[in-house]
Amino acid sequence: MTLAPPAVAASLDALADLVGDGDAVVLSGAGLSTDSGIPDYRGATGSLRRHTPMTYQTFTRDPRGRHRYWARSFVGWRQMRAARPNDGHRAVGRLQAAGLVGGLITQNVDGLHQAGGARDVVELHGGLDRTLCLGCGDVADRGVLDDRLRAANPDFGPRVDEINPDGDAELPDEVLDGFVMVECLACGADLLKPDVVFFGETVPRDRVDGCFALVEDAGSLLVLGSSLTVMSGYRFVLHAAKLGIPVAIVNVGPTRGDTRADVRVDAPLGEVLPALAARLAG
């Protein structure tokens, strides 16, 4: 249940005191991008209620599943690429520019933190703006692939009303056979993958270690728009709490980390973060 306005005001005061001390590290989730038109996974309208996301095992072992993913992603990418940062993203950028936020870890793959003015963003789960060949390891710009797919599929463009957080769109099975996938330009393999961590895939160890290091040096950990349901993000909350580093969570609805939080704000990020930036960053 959303907190009453007086309680939100008190929580915002506590949040401002904590972030105002500086050296905050942000851990953001899909809830920060919902105001940009990208649904979250587990909220009231979360995509997991309607959509089973692609798993790493299916993508790598099932050519048909891989083909289905790329057909949907080809359509969904157009909307994902058109998404723009919202007031929450811009507020985080302002707090960082003011020297109050240092490190920034995001579970999102949409690139909207960077577009909103943030720098040195650690993309825990990778980014949809790049592709990776599982055959030769080549990393390339997603725009190059999109141009090639447009040329190979000039008439493939079914209309969709909503995309998923992983960048694909729901399409009826009967249209999938009309989609033509292209191979890796570097090696010719049919093993291109978006440079993101799928469900069931492991985040690279060096990336995780780097995030742990950011948390260890933090004055506080500020969780924004994540239910912390999966261990991928929750482990950083546990690590901060173990080290005695204060944790603040801003999210609509309960999170797995609520019992670990020193400050908890249950209110829309699009309201809380601009108010916080206005108070602390001018």
PLY file of the C-alpha trace (Angstrom):
ply
format ascii 1.0
element vertex 282
property float x
property float y
property float z
element edge 281
property int vertex1
property int vertex2
end_header
0.00 0.00 0.00
1.28 3.48 -0.85
2.29 5.51 2.17
0.17 8.51 3.21
1.65 11.91 2.28
2.91 12.74 5.81
4.75 9.44 5.99
6.22 10.02 2.52
7.39 13.47 3.62
9.08 12.02 6.71
10.70 9.29 4.63
11.91 11.86 2.11
13.51 13.84 4.95
15.35 10.73 6.09
16.34 9.92 2.52
17.67 13.44 1.99
19.72 13.23 5.17
21.25 9.95 4.05
22.02 10.93 0.44
23.13 14.38 1.55
26.05 12.78 3.37
27.48 11.89 -0.06
29.16 8.81 -1.57
25.84 7.10 -2.27
25.91 4.16 -4.65
22.74 3.62 -6.67
21.33 0.20 -7.52
18.47 0.66 -9.97
15.87 -1.71 -11.38
13.10 -1.82 -13.96
10.76 0.30 -11.85
12.86 3.34 -12.69
12.09 2.99 -16.40
8.32 2.45 -16.27
7.69 6.19 -16.72
9.64 5.91 -19.98
7.14 3.39 -21.29
9.15 0.26 -20.49
7.22 -2.14 -18.22
8.80 -3.73 -15.19
8.85 -7.44 -14.48
7.04 -7.84 -11.19
4.96 -4.74 -10.50
1.18 -4.56 -10.63
1.35 -4.58 -14.43
4.67 -6.39 -14.65
5.50 -8.35 -17.78
6.12 -11.58 -15.87
2.38 -11.70 -15.26
1.85 -12.10 -19.02
5.19 -13.06 -20.50
7.76 -15.81 -20.00
11.15 -14.22 -20.68
13.78 -15.85 -22.84
16.20 -18.04 -20.90
19.84 -18.57 -21.74
19.31 -22.30 -22.03
16.52 -21.94 -24.60
18.40 -19.31 -26.57
21.57 -21.37 -26.88
20.03 -24.83 -27.35
16.91 -24.20 -29.42
17.41 -22.61 -32.88
13.66 -22.11 -33.19
13.54 -20.34 -29.84
16.46 -18.14 -30.89
14.71 -17.29 -34.17
11.52 -16.44 -32.27
13.44 -14.19 -29.88
15.09 -12.21 -32.69
11.83 -11.73 -34.58
10.26 -10.28 -31.46
13.34 -8.28 -30.54
13.57 -6.82 -34.05
10.13 -5.31 -33.57
10.58 -4.41 -29.89
13.94 -2.71 -30.44
12.31 0.11 -32.38
10.26 1.08 -29.35
13.11 0.48 -26.93
15.42 2.70 -28.98
12.77 5.43 -29.06
12.37 5.44 -25.24
13.62 8.58 -23.52
14.90 9.13 -19.97
12.28 10.26 -17.49
12.43 12.66 -14.55
13.78 9.90 -12.29
16.74 9.19 -14.57
17.49 12.89 -14.90
17.29 13.36 -11.13
19.87 10.61 -10.58
22.12 12.35 -13.12
21.73 15.63 -11.22
22.59 14.00 -7.91
25.67 12.45 -9.45
26.73 15.77 -11.02
26.38 17.37 -7.58
28.82 14.83 -6.15
26.26 13.09 -3.95
26.04 9.88 -5.97
29.24 8.13 -6.90
28.87 4.65 -8.33
25.79 3.61 -10.26
24.81 -0.02 -10.80
21.77 -0.74 -12.95
19.93 -3.98 -13.55
18.30 -2.33 -16.58
19.44 -2.92 -20.16
17.84 0.15 -21.73
20.68 2.70 -21.51
18.37 5.36 -20.10
20.62 6.26 -17.17
23.35 7.31 -19.58
20.84 9.18 -21.75
19.64 10.95 -18.60
23.09 12.33 -17.85
24.63 9.67 -15.61
28.24 8.60 -16.15
30.32 5.53 -15.33
27.21 3.33 -15.20
27.84 -0.35 -14.50
25.31 -2.31 -16.54
24.99 -5.38 -14.36
22.91 -7.25 -16.93
24.49 -5.75 -20.04
22.95 -3.48 -22.67
20.54 -3.99 -25.56
22.49 -1.51 -27.68
25.18 -4.12 -28.34
25.27 -7.60 -29.83
27.56 -10.48 -28.93
28.44 -13.46 -31.12
28.51 -16.64 -29.08
30.66 -18.21 -31.78
33.59 -15.81 -32.04
32.98 -13.32 -29.21
32.62 -10.30 -31.51
30.81 -7.35 -29.90
29.07 -4.96 -32.27
26.71 -2.00 -32.28
23.04 -3.01 -32.27
22.31 -0.36 -34.88
24.42 -2.24 -37.41
22.39 -5.40 -36.86
19.14 -3.45 -37.04
20.09 -1.98 -40.43
20.89 -5.46 -41.75
17.65 -6.89 -40.37
15.64 -4.08 -41.95
17.23 -4.86 -45.31
16.52 -8.58 -44.91
12.95 -8.00 -43.67
11.56 -5.00 -45.57
7.95 -6.04 -45.04
8.21 -7.50 -41.54
6.80 -5.01 -39.08
3.69 -6.19 -37.24
2.27 -3.56 -34.94
2.68 -4.10 -31.21
1.37 -2.05 -28.33
3.89 -2.97 -25.66
7.42 -4.25 -25.29
8.99 -6.20 -22.45
11.88 -5.07 -20.23
14.25 -7.34 -22.17
13.39 -5.51 -25.38
11.23 -8.06 -27.18
7.59 -7.82 -28.16
4.76 -10.30 -28.09
4.03 -11.56 -31.60
1.64 -14.29 -32.75
3.40 -17.47 -33.82
1.94 -17.33 -37.31
4.00 -14.26 -38.25
7.35 -15.60 -37.02
8.07 -17.75 -40.08
8.21 -14.63 -42.22
11.20 -13.26 -40.31
14.72 -13.69 -41.72
17.65 -13.69 -39.30
21.18 -12.75 -40.39
24.55 -14.19 -39.36
27.52 -12.69 -37.52
29.49 -10.42 -39.84
32.77 -11.45 -38.21
32.49 -15.25 -38.46
29.26 -16.14 -40.24
27.78 -18.07 -37.32
24.07 -18.03 -36.55
24.80 -17.32 -32.90
24.20 -13.60 -32.41
22.86 -12.63 -29.00
22.05 -9.26 -27.47
24.82 -8.36 -25.05
22.55 -8.88 -22.06
22.33 -11.46 -19.30
19.30 -13.66 -19.90
17.35 -15.42 -17.18
19.36 -18.49 -16.17
22.64 -16.92 -17.26
25.45 -15.89 -14.89
26.63 -12.30 -14.60
30.37 -12.16 -15.38
32.40 -12.56 -12.18
34.58 -9.51 -12.74
31.48 -7.34 -13.15
30.01 -8.66 -9.91
33.29 -8.13 -8.07
33.46 -4.55 -9.34
29.96 -3.90 -8.01
30.85 -5.36 -4.62
33.85 -3.02 -4.53
31.61 -0.02 -5.26
29.29 -0.99 -2.40
32.20 -1.49 -0.02
33.40 2.08 -0.66
29.92 3.60 -0.44
28.57 5.91 2.20
25.13 4.43 1.53
23.35 2.14 -0.92
20.32 3.66 -2.64
18.01 1.08 -4.26
15.67 2.57 -6.86
12.80 0.72 -8.49
13.77 -2.86 -7.76
11.77 -5.51 -5.94
15.11 -7.28 -5.24
13.37 -10.57 -5.92
16.39 -12.11 -7.63
19.74 -12.53 -5.93
21.51 -10.67 -8.75
20.67 -7.35 -7.10
19.68 -8.45 -3.60
23.21 -9.67 -2.84
24.45 -6.07 -2.83
21.85 -5.12 -0.22
22.94 -8.06 1.91
26.58 -7.05 1.48
25.92 -3.44 2.48
23.90 -4.49 5.53
26.63 -6.92 6.59
29.20 -4.10 6.43
26.98 -1.66 8.31
26.50 0.56 5.24
23.07 2.26 5.38
20.52 1.07 2.82
17.68 3.19 1.44
14.99 1.71 -0.82
12.60 3.72 -2.99
10.04 1.49 -4.68
6.30 1.23 -5.15
5.23 -1.87 -3.25
7.17 -4.26 -1.02
10.68 -5.51 -1.76
12.73 -8.43 -0.60
15.14 -6.04 1.07
12.68 -4.08 3.21
13.85 -5.63 6.47
17.42 -4.58 5.63
16.52 -0.98 4.83
17.39 1.92 7.11
15.15 4.19 5.03
12.13 2.97 3.08
10.07 5.17 0.73
7.01 3.57 -0.84
6.10 6.15 -3.48
6.56 6.79 -7.22
10.16 7.38 -8.22
9.05 10.04 -10.69
7.94 12.12 -7.71
10.50 11.19 -5.06
13.70 11.54 -7.07
13.03 14.98 -8.62
12.04 16.23 -5.15
15.23 14.78 -3.71
17.38 16.34 -6.44
15.66 19.70 -6.04
16.38 19.65 -2.34
20.01 18.50 -2.53
21.30 19.48 -5.97
19.49 22.76 -6.53
0 1
1 2
2 3
3 4
4 5
5 6
6 7
7 8
8 9
9 10
10 11
11 12
12 13
13 14
14 15
15 16
16 17
17 18
18 19
19 20
20 21
21 22
22 23
23 24
24 25
25 26
26 27
27 28
28 29
29 30
30 31
31 32
32 33
33 34
34 35
35 36
36 37
37 38
38 39
39 40
40 41
41 42
42 43
43 44
44 45
45 46
46 47
47 48
48 49
49 50
50 51
51 52
52 53
53 54
54 55
55 56
56 57
57 58
58 59
59 60
60 61
61 62
62 63
63 64
64 65
65 66
66 67
67 68
68 69
69 70
70 71
71 72
72 73
73 74
74 75
75 76
76 77
77 78
78 79
79 80
80 81
81 82
82 83
83 84
84 85
85 86
86 87
87 88
88 89
89 90
90 91
91 92
92 93
93 94
94 95
95 96
96 97
97 98
98 99
99 100
100 101
101 102
102 103
103 104
104 105
105 106
106 107
107 108
108 109
109 110
110 111
111 112
112 113
113 114
114 115
115 116
116 117
117 118
118 119
119 120
120 121
121 122
122 123
123 124
124 125
125 126
126 127
127 128
128 129
129 130
130 131
131 132
132 133
133 134
134 135
135 136
136 137
137 138
138 139
139 140
140 141
141 142
142 143
143 144
144 145
145 146
146 147
147 148
148 149
149 150
150 151
151 152
152 153
153 154
154 155
155 156
156 157
157 158
158 159
159 160
160 161
161 162
162 163
163 164
164 165
165 166
166 167
167 168
168 169
169 170
170 171
171 172
172 173
173 174
174 175
175 176
176 177
177 178
178 179
179 180
180 181
181 182
182 183
183 184
184 185
185 186
186 187
187 188
188 189
189 190
190 191
191 192
192 193
193 194
194 195
195 196
196 197
197 198
198 199
199 200
200 201
201 202
202 203
203 204
204 205
205 206
206 207
207 208
208 209
209 210
210 211
211 212
212 213
213 214
214 215
215 216
216 217
217 218
218 219
219 220
220 221
221 222
222 223
223 224
224 225
225 226
226 227
227 228
228 229
229 230
230 231
231 232
232 233
233 234
234 235
235 236
236 237
237 238
238 239
239 240
240 241
241 242
242 243
243 244
244 245
245 246
246 247
247 248
248 249
249 250
250 251
251 252
252 253
253 254
254 255
255 256
256 257
257 258
258 259
259 260
260 261
261 262
262 263
263 264
264 265
265 266
266 267
267 268
268 269
269 270
270 271
271 272
272 273
273 274
274 275
275 276
276 277
277 278
278 279
279 280
280 281
